């Protein structure tokens, strides 16, 4: 499975102490140099910079090799490189939160998964026991999502929990 990550999901999974979910779900991930640059800036939270200084073996850094595709100007360098790399490597999924980047990836037929979707997938597979707690921790950061989106994932989790309880009875 080829998984490319933009900075957002990495940053927030580190911030809520759930970065361990990525190798459980995907095995390994690839990040472009611009994402490394974004995650090592002085303004980046210290926990993220420390993690980046000690990249685990399941993370590799790769530059897109082809000619630079044309992207909407609203996308940042990390998003542009991540999309270009995902397209070039025919990635199975691109981990990205930014709405503009998600739209551009969809336009290019690149499957996307955001931070909330990653947490939900981990809960579905039993890798994350308490999705509501993880979402609350995410809300305590500067992560931005609509209340409707948070509620969608909390409702999915409640239904999943109810189904499991009924099956266990």
C-alpha positions, -999 to +999 in steps of 0.1 A: +000+000+000+014+034-009+004+062+015+015+098+011+010+123+040+007+160+041+017+178+073-017+183+089-026+147+097+009+140+110+010+171+131-024+164+148-019+127+153+014+135+170-003+163+191-030+139+204-005+111+209-020+088+182+007+088+156+012+051+164-020+044+144-004+051+110+019+021+108-009-001+122-033+011+095-009+016+066+024-001+073+045+028+060+040+063+047+059+086+024+063+123+029+077+149+005+105+173+015+082+203+018+062+185+044+094+178+063+102+215+061+068+225+073+070+201+103+104+213+114+098+251+115+104+269+147+067+277+150+058+240+148+050+225+182+080+210+199+065+175+201+062+175+163+098+188+158+111+161+182+092+134+163+105+147+130+141+147+144+137+110+151+116+098+121+105+062+126+116+036+100+080+034+087+083+070+073+103+077+042+110+110+025+107+112-013+107+141-038+083+140-068+104+133-098+082+145-127+077+180-140+058+202-115+021+200-122+000+231-122-019+236-089-044+261-076-026+290-059-044+284-026-023+252-020+008+254+000+041+238-009+036+207+012+001+201-002+014+206-038+043+181-033+021+156-015-005+156-043+022+155-070+039+126-052+006+108-047-002+112-084+032+101-095+033+070-073-004+061-079-009+063-041-036+042-025-044+072-002-033+107+005-035+118+041-046+155+040-070+177+059-070+210+040-103+213+020-086+228-010-060+201-012-087+174-007-107+189-036-076+190-059-068+154-050-103+143-057-102+162-090-071+141-098-088+109-087-065+105-057-082+089-027-080+110+005-082+104+042-081+131+068-072+131+105-108+124+116-112+097+090-079+081+101-091+080+137-124+066+127-107+039+106-085+030+135-115+027+158-132+005+132-102-019+132-099-019+169-067+000+171-083+030+189-104+021+219-118+055+227-126+076+196-146+103+216-116+109+238-093+112+207-117+136+191-119+157+224-081+158+224-081+170+188-107+197+197-083+209+223-057+217+196-060+243+168-074+216+145-103+230+125-134+211+114-171+218+115-192+208+144-212+187+119-181+167+109-171+161+145-207+149+153-207+127+122-177+107+134-190+106+170-224+092+158-206+066+136-186+055+167-217+054+189-235+032+163-204+010+159-202+006+197-239-003+199-235-029+172-205-045+189-224-046+222-254-062+206-232-088+188-215-096+221-248-102+239 
